[in-house]
């Protein structure tokens, strides 16, 4: 009996050994970098060796909010981050709306065509999106040449080299890239709705608007709620790629979100590694807290966790 | 009594008529909006493509909008002369192929291993892996780690950090859990070892989910831009995406380089490279692989997989 037990245990250890190399990879690339957070507490000058003499405590964290020029930057960056995430958050019902519109189309081929066409931009990198934007919207682009040709514009406008409506423009590009893809979840959810519900409604003489309002929409709300919560937990994580490729000296003031600011700090001359690390550390911690809060909310309201 | 019934029927008929008229208007508006949206999504790619195969002079003056004019392939032939493009294509292709293969096999293997209840402390390891989705050390700590490991200016810097992807592991694990356990148990009764079961049974069973993972991983690798930006300073490690970004930032000199090395026959002069023509050609070259395989992988986004993804 004991032998049998040990054998089973042995098998468990052996299986663990199989996954050990992969666990080491995870430790090296996901956990080990966390050690770098200590640079946020030191006055670290890259070529010099690291020493305890340069320990500065919370100096960089305080500087982000107290030093005048830094505080101004921090405030500006926070405003941009909140504005861009806020606009996306406010319009997060759009993919659901699009999915409902698509579901109303009875011709399968047209529906397939729209779905295929609108998901394509999601698979294109941000660099390519910028390239498309450049070829459409710059002063030599399609928009200007057509506008000039038709006499609507009297001189070319470079839409990319301007600081106007930049938050809204960034949201538009984000929506162009992502909305078709984001709608797939809702399309799947719609196809999962019990067909009997629709039939019963039709027998009762409900019209289309009533069916959408009383059946489709309520069935989609749980999915929408999960997406909304995930959006909240990602409020600070806009990612930097989109804003990095679109940034230029005209729009920097309004395009710099937290992720981009962290990058720009670390590549500025001279680089301010410590401040950048302090900021990204703060951001990570707040994001995790937001995620946990969103999760708790989901557990309270839906009795189901999202992570 | 009869009259009342009659009027009621007429009333209802009117209502249906009204509804069907409203319905039709609604349908038309719906079709128009959806068509416009689809058009906005694909027209830019079409526009750029027809311009790359049109006469460069007409294209430069903005004359190519709906169909190509003066078709030629000189732009794509000239593209071979763009310095660095060949090498970047090679880097992009090899990282996509190698990275995708490793990611897929790893996701399958870990997804399978994490379903084996006999494993020592299975749940703990699974949590340790999955939780990495939700935090991030930040750019500087990550860069310093990569530098310490010697992965800056090193092709492996593209591959090693991307091998483990918690999201794909969750997808495969969920999929395996939905398949009947009896197959595995039967194999075990026949004395098959863990690895034998994995290669002979699990891999074939998981084909549909692995195809999906492969597509996502490949698109991710092909589109990846940030790692080049952070890790690579030597030109021989540049990817196509990064090169395209650099061309967009400065392509004045590029057109003159390409034109200088080209011949000077009349046909070539008419299609001399301009800034825009080079930008467009490179854009199409970078986007083409995705656009070409895209219609084939559409069918993999089946609802089951997507619903699994919502939670993950």
Interface residues (C-beta under 8 A of the other chain):
Chain A: X8 X9 X11 X12 X13 X14 X15 X16 X18 X19 X22 X23 X25 X26 X28 X29 X30 X31 X32 X33 X34 X35 X36 X37 X39 X98 X101 X102 X104 X105 X110 X113 X114 X116 X117 X118 X119 X120 X121 X123 X124 X125 X126 X127 X128 X130 X131 X132 X134 X135 X136 X140 X142 X145 X146 X148 X149 X176 X180 X184 X185 X187 X188 X189 X191 X192 X207 X208 X223 X226 X227 X240 X241 X244 X245 X262 X263 X266 X273 X276 X277 X280 X281 X283 X284 X287 X288 X291 X306 X307
Chain B: X19 X23 X26 X27 X30 X31 X33 X34 X35 X37 X38 X39 X40 X41 X42 X44 X45 X47 X48 X61 X62 X65 X106 X109 X110 X113 X114 X116 X118 X119 X120 X121 X125 X128 X129 X132 X134 X135 X136 X137 X138 X139 X140 X141 X142 X143 X144 X145 X149 X160 X161 X163 X164 X194 X195 X219 X222 X223 X224 X225 X226 X229 X241 X242 X244 X245 X248 X275 X276 X279 X280 X283 X286 X287 X290 X291 X294 X295 X298 X301 X303 X306 X307 X309 X310 X311
